[in-house]
Amino acid sequence: MEAVFLMFILMLSIFVGFELINKVPATLHTPLMSGANAISGITVVGAVALAGTGRGDLANWLGAAAVALASINVVGGYMVTDRMLAMFKKRGG
């Protein structure tokens, strides 16, 4: 029963997230991306704290995977944000 409940929560969060993201105008993308980068940065800190706890091989591997994936998300988010902010800079001339 618990697996069904967790699957329901997962599907509901996917649906709500998709609906919310579709309704965001392009002008709000950069501020929202900055907020998402901050959340991913917190995820990196938490994953690093838990990765080396020595609670077992599986926990260490999952912690390392969490660090890697959250780091990729942070770096990619900052690259996208930087590129979008560059669109608003005046061209030198």
MOQUIUR-V501116 format. One line per field, one symbol per residue. phi: phi as a letter, one per 30 degrees, with the letter a starting at -180 (. if undefined). burial: # if it has 24 or more other C-alpha atoms within 12 Angstrom, else .. A space follows every 10 residues. Layout:
phi: ???
burial: ???
This chain:
phi: .ddddddddd dddddddddd ddcddddcdd dddddddddd dddddddddc dcdidkdddd dddddddddd dddddddddd dddddddcdd dda
burial: .......... .......... .........# ..##..#..# #.##..##.. #......... ..##.##..# #.##..##.. #......... ...
